[in-house]
Amino acid sequence: MSLLDLAPVVPVVVVDDVETAVPMARALVEGGLPVIEVTLRTAGALEAISRIAAEVPDAVIGAGTIRTSADISASVEAGAKFLVSPGTTPSLVDALLASGVPFLPGAATASEVMALAERGIGELKFFPAEAAGGLPYLKSLAGPLPDVRFCPTGGIRLETARDYLALPNVGCVGGTWLTPADALATGDWERVRKLAAEAAALR
């Protein structure tokens, strides 16, 4: 099954304290969101991925902010089941294709989408979604590029996620609102679970 069809919302998570990784992932899965993207923006990100992969078997854990081939190899070694990049370069696409795991390369323009489609890649991350044109832009892309599907990420909230999910070329959305920093800091996993359940009910 496609990554885009596993859940309506993919939590995009920044893990500052690796001790929060496993309980956070369990709360998200219990709320109905098994696909989790941990961004490589903190020193503990790879350890967080490794812990979730080992201790939360129902989670489909991935690595985000993939920028280099080194990021790819380190993430796969840590246990990432999928990879997400904010943008793409020819060399990064080569490395993603060689990785052996599913991936969502980032694109923000029609030309970038077409370049990836030429490589046989039809499922992409649209980033930064709101800043790059949001709903109207994705609607416009659906006409000339109907065979490409997206996971828009960047600035999307619970209040706008449903509108994105209604578009024919959107399979899921990425969101940071599911793991508020204060909830992670205080260990409020029930709040995280409730936020996940709200998002899971969007589809």
Z-matrix of the N, CA and C atoms (Angstrom, degrees):
N
C 1 1.461
C 2 1.529 1 110.29
N 3 1.330 2 115.75 1 147.13
C 4 1.452 3 121.57 2 178.81
C 5 1.522 4 111.56 3 -66.07
N 6 1.317 5 115.85 4 145.63
C 7 1.458 6 120.68 5 173.16
C 8 1.521 7 111.62 6 -55.07
N 9 1.321 8 115.92 7 -33.96
C 10 1.455 9 120.45 8 -174.90
C 11 1.520 10 112.63 9 -71.80
N 12 1.328 11 117.41 10 -12.88
C 13 1.459 12 120.81 11 -176.10
C 14 1.521 13 113.72 12 -106.70
N 15 1.325 14 118.07 13 0.85
C 16 1.464 15 120.48 14 -176.06
C 17 1.524 16 112.72 15 -77.31
N 18 1.323 17 117.69 16 -31.52
C 19 1.465 18 121.96 17 -179.17
C 20 1.523 19 108.12 18 -160.06
N 21 1.335 20 117.71 19 151.48
C 22 1.472 21 119.20 20 -179.18
C 23 1.521 22 113.05 21 -70.72
N 24 1.336 23 116.72 22 -26.50
C 25 1.465 24 120.78 23 -177.64
C 26 1.525 25 109.07 24 -132.45
N 27 1.327 26 115.59 25 134.89
C 28 1.462 27 121.99 26 174.24
C 29 1.526 28 107.79 27 -106.30
N 30 1.327 29 117.88 28 113.60
C 31 1.463 30 118.98 29 175.97
C 32 1.528 31 110.41 30 -64.19
N 33 1.314 32 115.69 31 129.20
C 34 1.465 33 122.04 32 177.08
C 35 1.527 34 106.31 33 -105.06
N 36 1.330 35 115.65 34 111.97
C 37 1.457 36 121.06 35 -164.39
C 38 1.528 37 111.65 36 -116.92
N 39 1.319 38 115.57 37 136.40
C 40 1.466 39 122.76 38 169.95
C 41 1.519 40 107.00 39 -107.69
N 42 1.333 41 116.96 40 116.39
C 43 1.467 42 121.27 41 -177.40
C 44 1.522 43 109.59 42 -101.41
N 45 1.330 44 116.13 43 108.63
C 46 1.461 45 121.01 44 177.23
C 47 1.525 46 111.39 45 -86.66
N 48 1.317 47 116.54 46 -33.02
C 49 1.467 48 121.95 47 -178.64
C 50 1.526 49 107.85 48 -121.43
N 51 1.313 50 117.76 49 112.88
C 52 1.472 51 120.44 50 -175.16
C 53 1.523 52 111.89 51 -62.24
N 54 1.326 53 118.29 52 -21.14
C 55 1.465 54 120.35 53 179.04
C 56 1.529 55 111.47 54 -66.73
N 57 1.326 56 116.89 55 -19.18
C 58 1.469 57 119.67 56 179.44
C 59 1.521 58 112.32 57 -86.88
N 60 1.319 59 118.13 58 -11.75
C 61 1.466 60 121.25 59 -170.01
C 62 1.523 61 112.65 60 -61.18
N 63 1.325 62 117.16 61 -51.23
C 64 1.463 63 120.42 62 -175.43
C 65 1.528 64 112.42 63 -68.17
N 66 1.338 65 120.06 64 -49.91
C 67 1.469 66 118.07 65 177.85
C 68 1.520 67 113.12 66 -62.67
N 69 1.319 68 117.43 67 -34.57
C 70 1.462 69 120.57 68 175.89
C 71 1.523 70 110.64 69 -62.10
N 72 1.333 71 116.66 70 -47.99
C 73 1.462 72 120.48 71 -179.33
C 74 1.517 73 111.10 72 -62.74
N 75 1.327 74 117.12 73 -40.60
C 76 1.470 75 119.75 74 178.38
C 77 1.523 76 111.20 75 -61.96
N 78 1.338 77 116.77 76 -40.60
C 79 1.464 78 120.30 77 179.62
C 80 1.531 79 110.97 78 -64.97
N 81 1.321 80 116.74 79 -40.80
C 82 1.462 81 120.08 80 179.37
C 83 1.526 82 110.79 81 -65.31
N 84 1.324 83 116.80 82 -43.95
C 85 1.464 84 120.62 83 179.72
C 86 1.523 85 110.26 84 -64.61
N 87 1.326 86 117.35 85 -43.94
C 88 1.465 87 120.74 86 178.90
C 89 1.522 88 111.45 87 -61.85
N 90 1.333 89 116.39 88 -31.06
C 91 1.457 90 120.24 89 177.73
C 92 1.517 91 113.73 90 -78.42
N 93 1.331 92 117.44 91 -9.06
C 94 1.457 93 120.76 92 176.36
C 95 1.505 94 115.63 93 107.49
N 96 1.340 95 117.13 94 12.00
C 97 1.467 96 121.39 95 179.67
C 98 1.531 97 109.68 96 -119.24
N 99 1.328 98 117.95 97 89.83
C 100 1.461 99 119.88 98 -176.08
C 101 1.522 100 115.06 99 -80.63
N 102 1.335 101 117.72 100 -19.95
C 103 1.462 102 121.00 101 -176.99
C 104 1.527 103 108.78 102 -90.28
N 105 1.327 104 116.81 103 118.97
C 106 1.466 105 121.80 104 -173.53
C 107 1.527 106 109.58 105 -129.45
N 108 1.315 107 116.11 106 128.70
C 109 1.467 108 121.80 107 176.98
C 110 1.522 109 109.56 108 -106.35
N 111 1.322 110 116.18 109 114.87
C 112 1.461 111 121.25 110 174.61
C 113 1.528 112 107.67 111 -96.27
N 114 1.306 113 116.63 112 120.80
C 115 1.463 114 120.06 113 -176.90
C 116 1.522 115 110.88 114 -80.23
N 117 1.322 116 115.68 115 143.77
C 118 1.464 117 121.20 116 178.98
C 119 1.526 118 110.12 117 -84.49
N 120 1.312 119 115.38 118 58.66
C 121 1.470 120 120.71 119 -177.42
C 122 1.521 121 112.46 120 -111.88
N 123 1.337 122 116.56 121 -3.71
C 124 1.457 123 119.84 122 -179.44
C 125 1.522 124 109.49 123 -131.11
N 126 1.322 125 115.02 124 161.27
C 127 1.467 126 120.23 125 -176.88
C 128 1.526 127 112.14 126 -63.87
N 129 1.337 128 116.90 127 -28.23
C 130 1.457 129 119.97 128 -176.81
C 131 1.516 130 114.84 129 -95.33
N 132 1.320 131 117.77 130 8.45
C 133 1.465 132 120.08 131 -173.30
C 134 1.527 133 112.53 132 -60.48
N 135 1.314 134 117.36 133 -46.07
C 136 1.464 135 119.93 134 -177.76
C 137 1.527 136 111.21 135 -66.22
N 138 1.323 137 117.09 136 -38.46
C 139 1.461 138 119.30 137 176.71
C 140 1.520 139 110.58 138 -65.88
N 141 1.330 140 116.61 139 -37.32
C 142 1.470 141 120.11 140 177.09
C 143 1.527 142 110.72 141 -61.09
N 144 1.334 143 116.47 142 -44.62
C 145 1.462 144 120.48 143 177.78
C 146 1.523 145 110.26 144 -60.37
N 147 1.313 146 116.42 145 -44.26
C 148 1.464 147 121.33 146 -178.91
C 149 1.528 148 111.34 147 -62.20
N 150 1.310 149 116.95 148 -43.18
C 151 1.463 150 120.38 149 -179.50
C 152 1.523 151 111.42 150 -66.72
N 153 1.320 152 116.42 151 -43.23
C 154 1.464 153 119.46 152 179.96
C 155 1.528 154 109.95 153 -64.22
N 156 1.330 155 116.68 154 -43.70
C 157 1.461 156 120.62 155 179.81
C 158 1.523 157 111.28 156 -59.37
N 159 1.332 158 116.59 157 -36.95
C 160 1.460 159 121.02 158 -176.65
C 161 1.528 160 113.28 159 -82.13
N 162 1.328 161 117.05 160 -32.62
C 163 1.463 162 120.01 161 -168.71
C 164 1.525 163 115.13 162 -112.38
N 165 1.329 164 117.92 163 -10.75
C 166 1.466 165 119.86 164 179.39
C 167 1.533 166 107.66 165 -125.83
N 168 1.340 167 117.26 166 80.25
C 169 1.458 168 120.60 167 -171.88
C 170 1.524 169 114.55 168 -63.04
N 171 1.323 170 117.78 169 -23.49
C 172 1.467 171 119.97 170 -179.75
C 173 1.527 172 113.11 171 -82.80
N 174 1.320 173 116.89 172 -6.18
C 175 1.462 174 120.47 173 178.83
C 176 1.526 175 110.25 174 -85.75
N 177 1.324 176 115.51 175 140.84
C 178 1.464 177 122.01 176 170.12
C 179 1.526 178 105.29 177 -102.11
N 180 1.316 179 115.34 178 96.52
C 181 1.462 180 120.22 179 -170.49
C 182 1.525 181 110.98 180 -94.07
N 183 1.333 182 115.48 181 133.84
C 184 1.456 183 120.46 182 179.59
C 185 1.512 184 111.39 183 -130.06
N 186 1.313 185 115.46 184 168.73
C 187 1.460 186 122.31 185 178.86
C 188 1.522 187 109.66 186 -113.56
N 189 1.329 188 115.94 187 132.06
C 190 1.464 189 120.72 188 177.18
C 191 1.515 190 111.15 189 -110.89
N 192 1.321 191 114.94 190 178.16
C 193 1.459 192 122.79 191 -175.75
C 194 1.527 193 110.81 192 57.15
N 195 1.329 194 115.64 193 39.44
C 196 1.468 195 121.30 194 176.32
C 197 1.529 196 107.90 195 -76.09
N 198 1.333 197 116.46 196 122.06
C 199 1.468 198 120.68 197 -177.41
C 200 1.520 199 113.73 198 -123.56
N 201 1.334 200 117.25 199 -22.45
C 202 1.460 201 120.73 200 -174.59
C 203 1.523 202 110.76 201 -137.21
N 204 1.320 203 115.38 202 166.85
C 205 1.462 204 119.56 203 175.72
C 206 1.524 205 110.48 204 -64.75
N 207 1.330 206 117.62 205 -30.56
C 208 1.461 207 120.76 206 176.80
C 209 1.526 208 110.75 207 -65.03
N 210 1.324 209 116.63 208 -39.14
C 211 1.467 210 120.34 209 175.69
C 212 1.529 211 110.12 210 -59.55
N 213 1.318 212 115.56 211 -41.52
C 214 1.462 213 120.48 212 -178.09
C 215 1.521 214 110.86 213 -63.13
N 216 1.316 215 116.87 214 -51.42
C 217 1.464 216 119.88 215 -176.71
C 218 1.521 217 111.38 216 -64.61
N 219 1.321 218 117.42 217 -39.84
C 220 1.460 219 120.48 218 179.90
C 221 1.522 220 111.26 219 -66.67
N 222 1.312 221 116.81 220 -38.31
C 223 1.465 222 121.19 221 -178.64
C 224 1.523 223 111.20 222 -69.58
N 225 1.323 224 116.60 223 -44.31
C 226 1.466 225 120.19 224 179.09
C 227 1.525 226 110.16 225 -64.42
N 228 1.324 227 116.09 226 -40.08
C 229 1.459 228 119.90 227 178.34
C 230 1.524 229 111.52 228 -63.77
N 231 1.332 230 116.27 229 -33.72
C 232 1.466 231 120.84 230 179.09
C 233 1.523 232 112.46 231 -73.48
N 234 1.329 233 116.87 232 -17.43
C 235 1.460 234 119.93 233 178.88
C 236 1.503 235 115.61 234 116.95
N 237 1.339 236 118.05 235 8.24
C 238 1.457 237 120.90 236 179.43
C 239 1.531 238 110.45 237 -62.89
N 240 1.334 239 115.19 238 133.22
C 241 1.460 240 121.07 239 179.50
C 242 1.527 241 112.53 240 -95.39
N 243 1.333 242 116.62 241 -10.94
C 244 1.460 243 120.81 242 174.25
C 245 1.522 244 108.38 243 -155.09
N 246 1.343 245 115.70 244 163.65
C 247 1.457 246 122.53 245 -175.71
C 248 1.524 247 109.45 246 -129.50
N 249 1.328 248 116.20 247 144.82
C 250 1.460 249 121.73 248 179.96
C 251 1.525 250 108.40 249 -135.09
N 252 1.324 251 116.36 250 131.09
C 253 1.467 252 119.92 251 178.62
C 254 1.526 253 109.98 252 -116.08
N 255 1.330 254 117.74 253 149.35
C 256 1.464 255 120.40 254 178.81
C 257 1.523 256 112.91 255 -73.39
N 258 1.323 257 116.38 256 -25.14
C 259 1.464 258 122.84 257 178.19
C 260 1.516 259 107.23 258 -155.72
N 261 1.319 260 116.18 259 -174.82
C 262 1.466 261 117.81 260 -178.52
C 263 1.519 262 111.05 261 -140.51
N 264 1.327 263 114.43 262 147.81
C 265 1.453 264 123.05 263 170.28
C 266 1.525 265 106.39 264 -126.23
N 267 1.322 266 118.61 265 160.75
C 268 1.469 267 119.28 266 179.26
C 269 1.527 268 113.32 267 -55.24
N 270 1.331 269 117.60 268 -41.69
C 271 1.464 270 119.17 269 -178.78
C 272 1.526 271 111.40 270 -69.69
N 273 1.328 272 117.52 271 -35.04
C 274 1.460 273 119.55 272 177.95
C 275 1.520 274 110.80 273 -67.72
N 276 1.334 275 116.81 274 -39.54
C 277 1.472 276 119.73 275 177.00
C 278 1.523 277 110.60 276 -61.13
N 279 1.319 278 116.96 277 -42.86
C 280 1.469 279 120.29 278 177.18
C 281 1.531 280 110.60 279 -56.92
N 282 1.320 281 116.19 280 -45.90
C 283 1.463 282 120.67 281 -178.13
C 284 1.527 283 111.46 282 -67.98
N 285 1.319 284 117.22 283 -38.11
C 286 1.466 285 120.32 284 177.74
C 287 1.527 286 110.70 285 -64.82
N 288 1.318 287 116.34 286 -43.05
C 289 1.462 288 120.05 287 179.33
C 290 1.525 289 111.41 288 -63.88
N 291 1.322 290 116.42 289 -31.69
C 292 1.462 291 120.85 290 -178.76
C 293 1.525 292 113.02 291 -84.16
N 294 1.320 293 117.45 292 -7.31
C 295 1.464 294 120.76 293 -171.70
C 296 1.519 295 113.27 294 -71.44
N 297 1.317 296 116.33 295 -27.97
C 298 1.456 297 119.47 296 -178.45
C 299 1.517 298 114.56 297 84.02
N 300 1.321 299 118.18 298 1.98
C 301 1.466 300 120.93 299 177.67
C 302 1.529 301 109.29 300 -122.39
N 303 1.342 302 118.04 301 155.83
C 304 1.466 303 120.31 302 178.12
C 305 1.530 304 110.87 303 -60.89
N 306 1.319 305 115.66 304 152.41
C 307 1.464 306 119.28 305 179.61
C 308 1.519 307 110.40 306 -151.37
N 309 1.330 308 114.22 307 155.86
C 310 1.460 309 122.45 308 174.87
C 311 1.521 310 107.70 309 -123.57
N 312 1.327 311 117.60 310 101.02
C 313 1.461 312 120.18 311 178.72
C 314 1.525 313 110.74 312 -78.73
N 315 1.325 314 115.52 313 143.54
C 316 1.449 315 119.80 314 -177.83
C 317 1.517 316 113.21 315 -78.91
N 318 1.334 317 115.32 316 141.29
C 319 1.464 318 122.03 317 176.20
C 320 1.522 319 108.93 318 -146.98
N 321 1.325 320 116.41 319 146.68
C 322 1.460 321 120.14 320 -179.27
C 323 1.518 322 113.16 321 -132.46
N 324 1.341 323 117.70 322 -5.42
C 325 1.468 324 120.24 323 -179.62
C 326 1.522 325 109.79 324 -132.32
N 327 1.341 326 115.21 325 162.13
C 328 1.456 327 119.99 326 177.88
C 329 1.526 328 111.17 327 -60.91
N 330 1.319 329 117.30 328 -37.45
C 331 1.466 330 120.21 329 -179.75
C 332 1.523 331 111.12 330 -65.47
N 333 1.331 332 117.06 331 -41.05
C 334 1.464 333 120.12 332 177.66
C 335 1.519 334 110.86 333 -64.32
N 336 1.323 335 116.44 334 -41.50
C 337 1.469 336 120.73 335 178.22
C 338 1.524 337 110.34 336 -61.82
N 339 1.321 338 116.68 337 -44.00
C 340 1.468 339 120.41 338 -179.51
C 341 1.522 340 111.78 339 -65.77
N 342 1.333 341 116.51 340 -38.33
C 343 1.465 342 119.87 341 179.29
C 344 1.526 343 110.70 342 -63.76
N 345 1.330 344 116.95 343 -39.75
C 346 1.460 345 120.27 344 178.26
C 347 1.528 346 110.92 345 -70.92
N 348 1.330 347 116.67 346 -37.92
C 349 1.464 348 119.90 347 177.90
C 350 1.524 349 110.79 348 -62.60
N 351 1.328 350 116.68 349 -35.05
C 352 1.468 351 120.24 350 176.93
C 353 1.522 352 111.81 351 -61.84
N 354 1.324 353 116.26 352 -26.31
C 355 1.466 354 121.27 353 178.53
C 356 1.530 355 111.38 354 -87.73
N 357 1.321 356 116.50 355 4.06
C 358 1.455 357 120.50 356 179.77
C 359 1.515 358 114.16 357 85.12
N 360 1.333 359 116.89 358 15.93
C 361 1.469 360 121.34 359 -177.92
C 362 1.527 361 108.52 360 -102.63
N 363 1.322 362 116.01 361 115.85
C 364 1.462 363 120.45 362 -174.70
C 365 1.509 364 115.16 363 -115.67
N 366 1.344 365 116.75 364 4.34
C 367 1.459 366 120.84 365 176.76
C 368 1.520 367 108.16 366 -126.57
N 369 1.331 368 115.90 367 119.81
C 370 1.459 369 121.70 368 -169.19
C 371 1.522 370 111.70 369 -132.00
N 372 1.329 371 113.87 370 160.95
C 373 1.454 372 120.74 371 167.37
C 374 1.528 373 107.39 372 -92.39
N 375 1.325 374 117.86 373 129.29
C 376 1.463 375 121.50 374 174.11
C 377 1.518 376 107.10 375 -98.33
N 378 1.323 377 115.78 376 111.38
C 379 1.462 378 120.92 377 -172.60
C 380 1.520 379 111.09 378 -147.05
N 381 1.337 380 118.42 379 141.56
C 382 1.462 381 127.79 380 -6.86
C 383 1.526 382 110.32 381 -81.98
N 384 1.297 383 117.04 382 119.06
C 385 1.462 384 122.29 383 -165.35
C 386 1.529 385 113.57 384 -54.95
N 387 1.304 386 117.49 385 -59.33
C 388 1.461 387 119.51 386 -176.11
C 389 1.526 388 111.53 387 -65.74
N 390 1.326 389 116.51 388 -44.52
C 391 1.458 390 120.18 389 -178.29
C 392 1.521 391 112.46 390 -66.68
N 393 1.330 392 117.33 391 -27.72
C 394 1.466 393 121.51 392 -176.61
C 395 1.528 394 113.61 393 -90.18
N 396 1.303 395 118.08 394 2.44
C 397 1.466 396 120.03 395 176.54
C 398 1.505 397 115.44 396 128.60
N 399 1.324 398 116.66 397 -13.45
C 400 1.454 399 121.00 398 171.65
C 401 1.509 400 115.54 399 57.47
N 402 1.322 401 115.15 400 -143.74
C 403 1.462 402 122.14 401 -176.06
C 404 1.531 403 113.41 402 -56.68
N 405 1.338 404 118.97 403 -48.70
C 406 1.464 405 118.51 404 -178.92
C 407 1.533 406 112.57 405 -59.55
N 408 1.324 407 116.30 406 -37.42
C 409 1.471 408 119.28 407 -178.91
C 410 1.517 409 110.99 408 -67.11
N 411 1.338 410 117.01 409 -45.69
C 412 1.461 411 119.97 410 179.81
C 413 1.523 412 111.32 411 -64.69
N 414 1.328 413 116.75 412 -37.39
C 415 1.471 414 119.76 413 175.32
C 416 1.521 415 110.41 414 -59.66
N 417 1.323 416 116.47 415 -41.18
C 418 1.464 417 120.68 416 -179.24
C 419 1.526 418 111.53 417 -66.40
N 420 1.329 419 117.18 418 -36.45
C 421 1.462 420 120.17 419 -179.89
C 422 1.524 421 112.31 420 -68.96
N 423 1.319 422 117.06 421 -27.30
C 424 1.469 423 120.36 422 -175.57
C 425 1.525 424 111.81 423 -63.76
N 426 1.333 425 117.62 424 -29.03
C 427 1.462 426 120.15 425 -179.30
C 428 1.520 427 112.81 426 -66.90
N 429 1.332 428 118.95 427 -62.42
C 430 1.460 429 120.49 428 -177.48
C 431 1.523 430 114.21 429 -78.03
N 432 1.348 431 117.56 430 -18.47
C 433 1.465 432 120.74 431 -176.02
C 434 1.531 433 110.15 432 -128.61
N 435 1.327 434 116.92 433 61.58
C 436 1.469 435 119.78 434 -172.69
C 437 1.524 436 114.25 435 -71.71
N 438 1.317 437 117.35 436 -14.57
C 439 1.461 438 120.49 437 -176.25
C 440 1.524 439 113.02 438 -93.15
N 441 1.333 440 117.70 439 4.05
C 442 1.468 441 121.57 440 -179.75
C 443 1.522 442 108.79 441 -107.49
N 444 1.343 443 115.14 442 134.89
C 445 1.466 444 120.85 443 179.01
C 446 1.523 445 109.72 444 -117.39
N 447 1.330 446 115.07 445 154.56
C 448 1.456 447 120.62 446 -171.54
C 449 1.521 448 113.64 447 -130.98
N 450 1.334 449 113.20 448 154.01
C 451 1.461 450 122.77 449 163.13
C 452 1.527 451 106.21 450 -115.93
N 453 1.331 452 118.31 451 90.98
C 454 1.464 453 119.42 452 178.94
C 455 1.525 454 111.23 453 -68.96
N 456 1.319 455 115.52 454 138.17
C 457 1.462 456 122.42 455 -177.93
C 458 1.520 457 108.60 456 -144.13
N 459 1.312 458 116.00 457 140.66
C 460 1.464 459 120.38 458 177.11
C 461 1.507 460 111.41 459 118.22
N 462 1.323 461 116.71 460 98.70
C 463 1.456 462 121.61 461 177.57
C 464 1.512 463 115.06 462 85.33
N 465 1.324 464 117.98 463 2.91
C 466 1.461 465 120.88 464 -179.84
C 467 1.524 466 109.28 465 -82.47
N 468 1.334 467 115.18 466 139.90
C 469 1.463 468 122.23 467 179.67
C 470 1.525 469 109.16 468 -123.24
N 471 1.305 470 116.07 469 169.44
C 472 1.467 471 120.10 470 177.39
C 473 1.525 472 110.36 471 -54.18
N 474 1.335 473 116.65 472 -38.49
C 475 1.459 474 121.25 473 -175.66
C 476 1.522 475 112.48 474 -68.23
N 477 1.324 476 118.37 475 -25.03
C 478 1.466 477 120.93 476 -177.99
C 479 1.524 478 112.86 477 -107.25
N 480 1.329 479 116.65 478 -12.69
C 481 1.465 480 119.93 479 -175.46
C 482 1.522 481 112.27 480 -60.00
N 483 1.330 482 117.43 481 -39.90
C 484 1.464 483 120.24 482 -177.08
C 485 1.529 484 111.18 483 -61.14
N 486 1.333 485 116.88 484 -38.50
C 487 1.471 486 120.22 485 179.76
C 488 1.524 487 111.00 486 -65.19
N 489 1.337 488 116.62 487 -39.82
C 490 1.464 489 119.80 488 176.19
C 491 1.523 490 110.85 489 -63.31
N 492 1.325 491 115.95 490 -44.82
C 493 1.465 492 120.08 491 -176.45
C 494 1.524 493 112.30 492 -66.42
N 495 1.332 494 116.97 493 -19.35
C 496 1.463 495 120.58 494 178.91
C 497 1.526 496 112.25 495 -77.29
N 498 1.336 497 117.27 496 -14.16
C 499 1.463 498 120.00 497 -179.57
C 500 1.525 499 109.97 498 -74.35
N 501 1.335 500 117.94 499 141.45
C 502 1.463 501 120.34 500 -176.73
C 503 1.525 502 114.05 501 -66.69
N 504 1.335 503 116.88 502 -22.00
C 505 1.470 504 119.36 503 -178.05
C 506 1.530 505 112.87 504 -101.91
N 507 1.322 506 116.93 505 16.13
C 508 1.460 507 121.47 506 177.26
C 509 1.523 508 109.05 507 -115.50
N 510 1.347 509 115.14 508 123.07
C 511 1.459 510 119.54 509 178.67
C 512 1.514 511 112.65 510 -93.85
N 513 1.321 512 116.57 511 -36.18
C 514 1.458 513 122.29 512 178.32
C 515 1.517 514 107.20 513 -158.73
N 516 1.326 515 116.57 514 173.58
C 517 1.457 516 121.06 515 175.74
C 518 1.521 517 108.48 516 -126.88
N 519 1.325 518 116.18 517 154.51
C 520 1.453 519 121.28 518 174.06
C 521 1.510 520 109.24 519 -101.73
N 522 1.340 521 116.34 520 140.94
C 523 1.455 522 118.55 521 -177.41
C 524 1.507 523 113.18 522 -144.73
N 525 1.331 524 115.47 523 143.06
C 526 1.461 525 121.18 524 177.47
C 527 1.526 526 111.83 525 -98.95
N 528 1.324 527 117.12 526 -7.56
C 529 1.455 528 119.62 527 -174.72
C 530 1.538 529 112.76 528 -72.67
N 531 1.330 530 117.58 529 -12.64
C 532 1.464 531 120.71 530 -173.98
C 533 1.517 532 113.46 531 -77.47
N 534 1.318 533 116.98 532 -19.36
C 535 1.470 534 120.69 533 -178.80
C 536 1.525 535 109.62 534 -129.12
N 537 1.327 536 117.70 535 72.17
C 538 1.467 537 120.28 536 -179.46
C 539 1.530 538 111.06 537 -58.80
N 540 1.317 539 115.51 538 142.56
C 541 1.461 540 120.47 539 -176.90
C 542 1.524 541 111.90 540 -57.39
N 543 1.336 542 117.03 541 -38.28
C 544 1.465 543 118.47 542 -178.35
C 545 1.521 544 111.47 543 -70.33
N 546 1.338 545 117.50 544 -32.15
C 547 1.465 546 120.27 545 177.43
C 548 1.525 547 110.65 546 -68.53
N 549 1.333 548 116.38 547 -39.84
C 550 1.465 549 119.47 548 177.45
C 551 1.532 550 110.60 549 -66.67
N 552 1.319 551 116.58 550 -40.36
C 553 1.464 552 120.40 551 -177.22
C 554 1.523 553 112.21 552 -66.02
N 555 1.332 554 116.78 553 -33.82
C 556 1.470 555 120.53 554 -177.07
C 557 1.525 556 112.87 555 -98.74
N 558 1.339 557 116.73 556 -2.98
C 559 1.459 558 119.39 557 -179.14
C 560 1.513 559 113.49 558 70.76
N 561 1.316 560 117.13 559 32.94
C 562 1.468 561 121.35 560 -179.73
C 563 1.530 562 109.16 561 -84.11
N 564 1.325 563 115.74 562 73.98
C 565 1.467 564 120.16 563 -174.58
C 566 1.517 565 112.20 564 -72.60
N 567 1.320 566 117.22 565 -25.27
C 568 1.461 567 119.25 566 176.98
C 569 1.527 568 110.22 567 -65.92
N 570 1.307 569 116.86 568 -37.60
C 571 1.470 570 120.06 569 176.70
C 572 1.524 571 110.50 570 -64.28
N 573 1.335 572 116.57 571 -42.63
C 574 1.463 573 120.44 572 178.22
C 575 1.531 574 110.10 573 -62.52
N 576 1.330 575 116.29 574 -42.75
C 577 1.468 576 119.91 575 179.32
C 578 1.530 577 111.09 576 -61.48
N 579 1.330 578 117.05 577 -41.94
C 580 1.467 579 120.87 578 -179.54
C 581 1.534 580 110.77 579 -66.16
N 582 1.323 581 116.39 580 -41.89
C 583 1.469 582 119.88 581 178.15
C 584 1.536 583 109.99 582 -62.18
N 585 1.341 584 116.40 583 -40.08
C 586 1.459 585 120.31 584 178.43
C 587 1.518 586 110.74 585 -65.14
N 588 1.324 587 117.12 586 -41.28
C 589 1.466 588 120.13 587 -179.51
C 590 1.532 589 111.19 588 -64.59
N 591 1.330 590 116.84 589 -38.76
C 592 1.473 591 120.30 590 176.31
C 593 1.538 592 110.23 591 -60.21
N 594 1.332 593 115.74 592 -44.34
C 595 1.461 594 120.14 593 -178.31
C 596 1.519 595 111.47 594 -69.82
N 597 1.331 596 116.88 595 -39.18
C 598 1.469 597 120.33 596 -179.57
C 599 1.517 598 111.16 597 -63.49
N 600 1.333 599 116.50 598 -28.13
C 601 1.468 600 120.74 599 -179.06
C 602 1.520 601 113.74 600 -77.59
N 603 1.329 602 116.77 601 -3.20
C 604 1.464 603 119.66 602 179.13
C 605 1.521 604 112.04 603 -68.90
N 606 1.354 605 116.95 604 -19.31
C 607 1.474 606 118.63 605 178.88
C 608 1.530 607 109.23 606 -141.17
